[in-house]
């Protein structure tokens, strides 16, 4: 074989090895990103659940406060009715 043919094959082999390495690196990055996305989705779900639980707690507290205010209003009305002769 001629030297030029050998160099051509070596150059082609180097190009294919370079493409292979690039492809492998891209696949590794894609896999890493997918893993990060899964972890972030779990964290978002956890935070969403906590927010939902907090909202439920706030609604319960607001309801209790409303009942207390109604009770105070009823007591005020009863006191006023007892004051008037």
LINFEN-V199236 format. One record per residue. N is the residue number from 1. RES is the residue in one small letter. SS is DSSP state (2 for helix, 1 for strand, 0 for the rest). OMEGA is omega in whole degrees, -180 to 180 (NA if undefined). BURIAL is I if it has 24 or more other C-alpha atoms within 12 Angstrom, else O. Layout:
n = (N:N)
res = (RES:RES)
ss = (SS:SS)
omega = (OMEGA:OMEGA)
burial = (BURIAL:BURIAL)
This chain:
n = (1:2:3:4:5:6:7:8:9:10:11:12:13:14:15:16:17:18:19:20:21:22:23:24:25:26:27:28:29:30:31:32:33:34:35:36:37:38:39:40:41:42:43:44:45:46:47:48:49:50:51:52:53:54:55:56:57:58:59:60:61:62:63:64:65:66:67:68:69:70:71:72:73:74:75:76:77:78:79:80:81:82:83:84:85)
res = (x:x:x:x:x:x:x:x:x:x:x:x:x:x:x:x:x:x:x:x:x:x:x:x:x:x:x:x:x:x:x:x:x:x:x:x:x:x:x:x:x:x:x:x:x:x:x:x:x:x:x:x:x:x:x:x:x:x:x:x:x:x:x:x:x:x:x:x:x:x:x:x:x:x:x:x:x:x:x:x:x:x:x:x:x)
ss = (0:0:2:2:2:2:2:2:2:2:2:2:2:2:2:2:2:2:2:2:2:2:2:2:2:2:2:2:2:2:2:2:2:2:2:2:2:2:2:2:2:2:2:2:2:2:2:2:2:2:2:2:2:2:2:2:2:2:2:2:2:2:2:2:2:2:2:2:2:2:2:2:2:2:2:2:2:2:2:2:2:2:2:0:0)
omega = (179:178:-179:179:179:178:178:178:178:178:179:179:179:179:180:177:178:177:179:179:178:-180:180:179:179:178:178:179:179:179:178:179:178:179:178:180:179:180:180:178:178:-180:178:178:179:-179:178:179:178:179:179:178:179:179:178:179:179:179:178:179:179:179:179:179:178:178:179:180:177:179:179:178:178:179:178:-180:-180:179:179:-179:178:-179:-177:-178:NA)
burial = (O:O:O:O:O:O:O:O:O:O:O:O:O:O:O:O:O:O:O:O:O:O:O:O:O:O:O:O:O:O:O:O:O:O:O:O:O:O:O:O:O:O:O:O:O:O:O:O:O:O:O:O:O:O:O:O:O:O:O:O:O:O:O:O:O:O:O:O:O:O:O:O:O:O:O:O:O:O:O:O:O:O:O:O:O)
